[in-house]
Amino acid sequence: MSAANALLQAVHAALSGDAALTGLIGANAIHDRQLTGRARPYLVIGEMVSRDNSTSTEAGEVHLMAIEAWSDAPGRREVDAIAGAVLGVLHDAALTLTGATLVSLLHQSTRVKREAKGRSFKAEIVFRAVTE
């Protein structure tokens, strides 16, 4: 059984429980999809790719998970601040998972870009998690 859902639940709880991040994006601003008509800024828990990482003696998985920060503010400043707050909450965090153990959760990359057909900025923050 995959630990992906337990990881997503723990990540959501950690992000929504952080006062500094909530101060930047507001309450109830973490979603599992981009919302039409929703005021920005907000976070989207985006793509997750999980693969088997078992050994001959232990079951395990590696998960690559993207968190997207969206902002309509002019320039990159707001989206950069949100991405920094997400990093502060999740990088090397010791999250408790239901039914699995989080071995590591490390930042892999951050990509910030302006959307081609609009004024919105998006930061995609990618983490690599190892679970057993």
C-alpha positions in Angstrom: 0.0 0.0 0.0 1.3 3.4 -1.0 2.2 6.0 1.7 1.4 8.8 -0.7 -2.0 9.7 0.8 -0.6 9.7 4.3 2.3 11.9 3.1 -0.2 14.3 1.5 -2.3 14.5 4.6 0.8 15.3 6.8 2.1 17.9 4.3 -1.3 19.6 4.2 -1.5 19.6 8.0 2.0 21.1 8.4 1.4 23.8 5.8 -2.0 24.8 7.1 -0.7 24.8 10.7 2.1 27.3 10.0 1.2 30.8 11.1 3.8 32.6 9.0 2.6 30.8 5.8 -1.1 31.5 6.7 -0.1 35.2 7.1 1.1 35.2 3.5 -1.7 33.3 1.8 -4.6 33.5 4.2 -6.7 30.8 5.9 -8.1 28.0 3.8 -5.8 28.7 0.9 -4.3 25.2 0.3 -6.0 23.2 -2.4 -5.5 20.0 -4.4 -6.2 21.8 -7.7 -6.1 25.3 -9.3 -9.3 27.1 -8.7 -11.1 29.4 -11.1 -12.3 32.6 -9.6 -10.5 32.1 -6.3 -8.5 35.1 -5.0 -4.8 34.6 -5.0 -2.4 34.0 -3.4 -2.9 30.3 -2.6 -1.1 27.0 -2.7 -1.9 23.9 -4.8 -0.6 20.5 -3.8 0.3 19.5 -7.3 1.7 16.4 -9.1 3.1 13.5 -7.1 5.1 10.7 -8.6 5.7 7.7 -6.4 7.9 4.7 -7.1 9.0 1.6 -5.3 12.2 1.9 -3.3 12.0 -1.4 -1.5 15.0 -3.4 -0.5 15.2 -7.2 0.0 14.2 -6.7 3.6 12.2 -3.5 3.8 9.3 -2.0 1.8 9.7 1.6 0.8 8.9 4.3 -1.7 10.3 7.5 -3.1 7.8 10.3 -3.8 8.4 13.5 -5.8 5.8 16.0 -4.8 5.2 19.5 -6.2 3.7 22.3 -4.3 2.6 25.3 -6.4 2.4 28.8 -5.0 0.2 31.1 -7.1 0.1 34.9 -6.9 -1.4 37.8 -8.9 0.8 40.4 -7.2 3.0 42.4 -9.6 6.5 40.9 -9.8 8.0 37.9 -8.1 8.3 39.1 -4.5 5.1 37.7 -3.1 5.4 34.3 -4.8 9.1 34.1 -3.7 8.1 34.8 -0.1 5.5 32.1 -0.2 7.9 29.6 -1.7 10.4 30.5 1.0 7.8 29.9 3.7 6.9 26.5 2.2 10.6 25.5 2.2 10.8 26.6 5.8 7.9 24.3 6.8 8.7 21.2 4.7 12.4 21.0 4.1 13.9 18.2 6.3 10.6 18.2 8.4 9.9 15.3 10.7 6.3 14.7 9.8 4.3 11.9 11.3 2.5 9.7 8.8 -0.4 7.3 9.5 0.6 3.7 8.5 4.1 4.6 7.3 7.4 6.2 8.4 8.9 9.3 6.8 12.6 8.7 6.4 13.4 12.1 4.7 11.7 15.0 3.1 14.1 17.3 1.2 13.8 20.2 -1.2 14.8 19.2 -4.8 14.1 22.4 -6.8 12.1 25.6 -7.1 11.0 27.1 -10.4 9.4 30.5 -10.6 7.7 31.8 -13.8 5.1 34.2 -15.0 2.2 32.6 -16.7 2.3 33.2 -20.4 -1.2 34.5 -20.9 -1.6 36.5 -17.7 0.0 38.4 -14.9 0.1 35.6 -12.5 3.3 34.2 -11.1 3.7 30.5 -10.1 6.5 28.9 -8.0 6.7 25.2 -8.3 8.5 23.8 -5.2 9.5 20.1 -5.6 10.3 17.9 -2.7 11.7 14.3 -2.6 10.3 12.2 0.2 11.4 8.7 1.2 8.9 6.5 3.2 9.0 3.0 4.7 
